[in-house]
Amino acid sequence: METSVINTLTKMKSAKNQPKSQQGATLLGMLIVGVFVVFIALIVMKVTPAYIEFMSVKKVLKAMNQESLSTMTSKEIKDSFNKRASTSYVEVVRGSDLVIEKGASGTVVTVNYEVVKPIIGNVSVLIDFSARSDGK
């Protein structure tokens, strides 16, 4: 019995002296995560201005809907859009891009457009936008 106690104590002492295996992220793992985070941040920085401009287009169309669009001609609607777009810093859409639909329920102005944003080299992001003056 005495030898088993001594053997147990010896094992405990030798276990204390042995270094434990390290745990954590490796340098390669951290580099991979870092590259991924930078790539996602790059995409967000490139795409955000397009969405901000889209929100401005929607705002202009909504403001135009407050006017009496049904009494305006197509040229007047396009000119009104161009004036409002220039003050809202909208550069991707012009009055000539508008689709004007006159119906029994009133006049609806629609715009559909695409934005291509280059990311890195020949890698680009294509974003389709669609907005209507009636908010649908």
N, C-alpha and C positions, 0 to 999 in steps of 0.2 A: 504494500500500500504506500509505503514511503517513497518507493521509486516512481510510482505513478504520479504522485504529487510533485516530485522533483521534475519529472518529464513534462508535466503540464506547465509548471513554472518556466521551464526552459523554453518551451514552445511559445509561451506568452512573451518572453523577453526577446526571442528572435523575431516574432511577429512585429514587435514595436520598432525594432531596428531596420526592418525592411521598408524601403520607400513605397508609398502607395502609388498606384498608376494615376497619372494626371488626367483630368477631364476638362474639356473646354473646346473652344473653336480653334481650328488650325489657321495658319496664315493663308493657306490656299482657300479654305472655306470662307474666311473673311473677305478675300479678294473677289471671290465669285459673288457673294452677297453684295459687296460694294459696287461691282460692275452692274449687277441687276438693278440696284437702287438708282444709280446714275442714269441708266438707260430709261427707266420709267420716268424719272424726273425730266429727262430730255424730251420725251414724248409729251408730257404734260405741258412743258414750257412752249413747245411748238404748236400745240393744238388749242391752248387756252385763248389766244387772240381771235381765232376763228369763231369760237363759241361766244366770245364777248361781242363780236361784230354781228353774229346771228341774233343775239338778244337785242341789239340795236335795230336790226331789220324788223324784228317782231314788234318792237316798240313803235317804230315809224308806221307800220301797217295798222297797228291798233289805234294810233292817233288819227290816222286817215279815216278809219272806220267811224270816228266820232263826227266827221264831216258828213255832209249829205252827198255821198258818192253817186247816188242814183241820178242826181241832177247834173253831174259833171260829165264832160266828154272824156274819151280815152286819153287824148292829149293833155287835158287839164289834170287828170289823175296822174299821169306819168310825170308831168312838170311838178306837181305837188310832191310826189315821192322824191324826185331829184333834189328839190329844195330842202326837204326834211332830212334826206339822207346826207346831204353835204354838211348840215349842222350837227349831225350825229356821228360823223366820221365813218360813214358806210362807204366803202370803196369797191366792194366786190359785186354789188348789185346796182344796176341802173334802171331808170324808168322803162327802158326798152326791153328789159328782162321780165317785166310784169305780165301776168296773164289776167285779163279783166273779163269777168263773166257777169253779164247782166241777165237777171232772171226776175221772176215774179216776186221773190222774197227780197230783192234788192241787188245791189252790185257787190260782188266779192272780188277782191284783188288777191291773187296768189303768186308766189314766187318759189321756184325750185332751182337750186343751184348746187354745184359741187365745189369743194375746196381741196386742193392737193397741197400738202405740206411736206417738203423733204425733211427726212430725219437725219440719216447718215448715208453719204455716198448715193447709191441708186435706190435706197430704201425710202419709200414715201408712205404717207397716210392719206387716204381718200375719205372725205367726209361729205355725206349728202345732207342737205338742209332743205326744209320745206316749211313755208309760213303762209298763213292766210290772214286776211284782214278781219275775218269774223272770229278768229281765235280757235277754230276747230283743228 
